[in-house]
């Protein structure tokens, strides 16, 4: 998987798609934020700053306050790749987020999405 263009893509340009995907399936923006906060350690204020500054994905994950220690429990296929087998750490983190958003949109319970 060699798609490093996504690394320099701003989180703010993809974020609205996450919101639409969740809301189209009856989930809330608050639930989406809960997932992002769980994965990265950001909070409402720091996430808004990321969006306002058009921070790229590489910086978004590099400066994340704390990647959740339970990310290894996120498994499955996203975009044709098993997330647990992706070797590039940054690409894996991006795909973890994609996988969690997919699970939210598919109606999975928040406790299961957050690996509780």
DATA-V625704 format. One record per residue. N is the residue number from 1. SS is DSSP state (hx for helix, st for strand, lp for the rest). D_LAST is the distance of its C-alpha to the last C-alpha in Angstrom with 1 decimal. Layout:
((N,SS,D_LAST) (N,SS,D_LAST))
This chain:
((1,lp,29.8) (2,lp,32.1) (3,lp,31.3) (4,hx,31.6) (5,hx,32.9) (6,hx,29.4) (7,hx,29.0) (8,hx,31.8) (9,lp,30.8) (10,st,29.8) (11,hx,26.3) (12,hx,28.2) (13,hx,29.8) (14,hx,26.7) (15,hx,24.6) (16,hx,26.7) (17,hx,26.0) (18,hx,22.2) (19,hx,23.0) (20,hx,25.4) (21,hx,23.2) (22,hx,20.4) (23,hx,23.1) (24,hx,25.1) (25,lp,22.4) (26,lp,22.0) (27,lp,19.0) (28,lp,19.6) (29,hx,20.3) (30,hx,18.1) (31,hx,15.0) (32,hx,16.4) (33,hx,16.8) (34,hx,13.3) (35,hx,12.3) (36,hx,15.3) (37,hx,14.6) (38,hx,11.0) (39,hx,12.8) (40,hx,16.0) (41,lp,16.0) (42,lp,18.8) (43,lp,19.4) (44,hx,21.6) (45,hx,24.8) (46,hx,24.2) (47,hx,22.9) (48,hx,26.1) (49,hx,28.2) (50,hx,26.8) (51,hx,27.8) (52,hx,31.2) (53,lp,32.1) (54,lp,31.3) (55,lp,29.5) (56,st,29.1) (57,hx,26.0) (58,hx,27.2) (59,hx,27.5) (60,hx,24.3) (61,hx,22.2) (62,hx,24.8) (63,lp,24.6) (64,lp,20.9) (65,lp,20.2) (66,lp,17.3) (67,lp,15.6) (68,lp,11.9) (69,hx,12.0) (70,hx,9.1) (71,hx,11.5) (72,hx,12.8) (73,hx,10.0) (74,lp,11.5) (75,lp,14.3) (76,lp,17.0) (77,st,20.2) (78,st,21.1) (79,lp,24.8) (80,lp,25.8) (81,st,24.0) (82,st,21.1) (83,hx,18.9) (84,hx,18.3) (85,hx,22.1) (86,lp,23.2) (87,lp,25.2) (88,lp,25.9) (89,hx,23.1) (90,hx,23.7) (91,hx,23.9) (92,hx,20.6) (93,hx,19.0) (94,hx,20.8) (95,hx,19.7) (96,hx,16.0) (97,hx,16.6) (98,hx,18.7) (99,hx,16.1) (100,hx,13.5) (101,hx,16.4) (102,hx,17.5) (103,hx,14.3) (104,hx,14.7) (105,hx,18.3) (106,lp,17.9) (107,lp,16.2) (108,lp,12.7) (109,lp,10.4) (110,hx,8.7) (111,hx,5.3) (112,hx,6.1) (113,hx,7.9) (114,lp,5.6) (115,lp,3.8) (116,lp,0.0))
